[in-house]
């Protein structure tokens, strides 16, 4: 594993980790860490830093939408996917394999906001064949972080 890959692993675990702590964990200089991070940002491997927030009390509605798309002649799914990704309601947009082509996550203040986005904006895009919407009811884990850890671990114990 390269130094950059090791730095990325640490940043994924905690984006607020200091360059000094990274340097100490990897036994390299702080200057080398700063240089590597600057390169990763310049190469657009690191696009930004974010917090994983437990927003259960926040008044938002999130939905996952499976989208079937007709590929475009000069760009496959990219043109339609980028058009969808530019909407402010869209939090994530991914090309996936399986029975649909794109998986997007959208956010609105109400169910009607999300439904309006799907009917007025998403389904009217040239190339969008169909959409299937699932609403998020509860979040258990995101980006490797478990949200509720009050319960005892009830998994079966494995013994040799």
N, C-alpha and C positions, 0 to 999 in steps of 0.2 A: 504494500500500500504506500502510495507516495505521500510526501509531506502535505501537499494540498488536500489530498483525500482525507488524511487524518485531521487536518484543520476543519474541513467541512463537516466531518462526523461530530467534532466537538461543538461547532456552531449550531448544528441541527439539534443537539441536546439542549443547548443553552446559548441563545444568540447574544446574551449579555456577558458572556465570559470575557474576561480581559485578555489582552494580548500577552500580558505577563503570565497569567494562569495557563494559557495555551502553551507558551514557551516552556514553562516549568514541566507540564505534563508530557511534552514531546521532546524534552531535552534539547531544545534549539534556542537561538537568540530571539529576543523580542523583536529585533529589527527584521529578522527573517520572517517572522509571523506577520508583521505589518506589511512587508513587501508581498508576501504570498496572498494575503487578503486583498490588497490593492489590485494585484493581477487578476484574481478571481472576479472582482467587481468589474474591472476593465473588460474582461473576456465575457462578461454578462453570464457568468456561472452563478454568482451571487447577485440576485436582482433586488434584494431588499431584506429587511429584518422585520419580524413581526412577533407579537405576543400571542400565546394561546390563551384565550379568555373564556372563562366559564360564564357565559351570558344567559344562563337559564331564566333569569328574571327579566331579561330584555324583551321588550314588546316587538319582536320581529317574527316573521314567518319565513322559514327556509324550505326549499323544495329541491329535490333532485329530479331532473328531467332527462329522459332518454329520448334522443332525437335521431330519426332516420333521415338520411340526406342523400340526394342524387349527386354523385361526384361531378365536378365541373371538368370540362375538357382540358383546360390549361391550369390545373392546380388541384385536382382531386377534391378533397374535403376542405382544404386550407382556406379558400375564399369564403365559403359559408361559415366555417368555424370562426374565422377572424371577425366576420361581420357580427356574429352572435356575441363573441367575446367583448366587443366594444360597448355593449349596452351596460349602463351603470348597475342594473339589477343583477348582472351576472357576476358571481364571485369566482367561479372556476369553470373552465371549459376544457374538456379532454377528448381526444380521439381514442376510441376503445374498440376492441374486437368483440364479436358476439352478435346478438340479434339486432342491435342498433349501432349507430356510428359515433355519435357524440354523447357524452354525459356532461350535463351542465348543472351547476348549483346556482340557484337564484335566491334573492332575498327581497322581501316586501314587508310593509307594515301590517298588511291584512291578507287573508286568503284571496280577497277580491283583487288586491294589487298583483299577486302572483298570477291569478287566473287571467287578469287583464293583460299582463305581459305576454302570457302564452298565446292568447287569442289575437291580440292586436299587433304584437311585434314579432314574436317568434314564428308562429305558424304562417305568417304572411310573407316570409322571406322566400325568394325564389330558390328552389333546391331542397327546401324542407318538406319531407314527405309526410311525417307523422311525429307526434310527441306523446310520451307517457309520463305523467307527473306523479311523484310520490312526495308527500309532505313529511318533513322531519318532525317527529314527536318528542324524541328525547335523545340527548347526546351522551354516549358513554365514554368514548375515547376519540381523541383527535390528535394528529401529529405525534403519536406515541404517548400522549398524556391521558391518564384516566381521570375522569371528572369527579366521580363519587367513589371514595375509598373507605367509606364507613363500615362496609360489610366485611365480615370475616371471609377469608379465602376458602370457598367451599369446593374447590376442585379435589378430585380424588388424589390421594397421596400415592406416589409411585415408590415402591420399595424394591430393593434388589432381590 
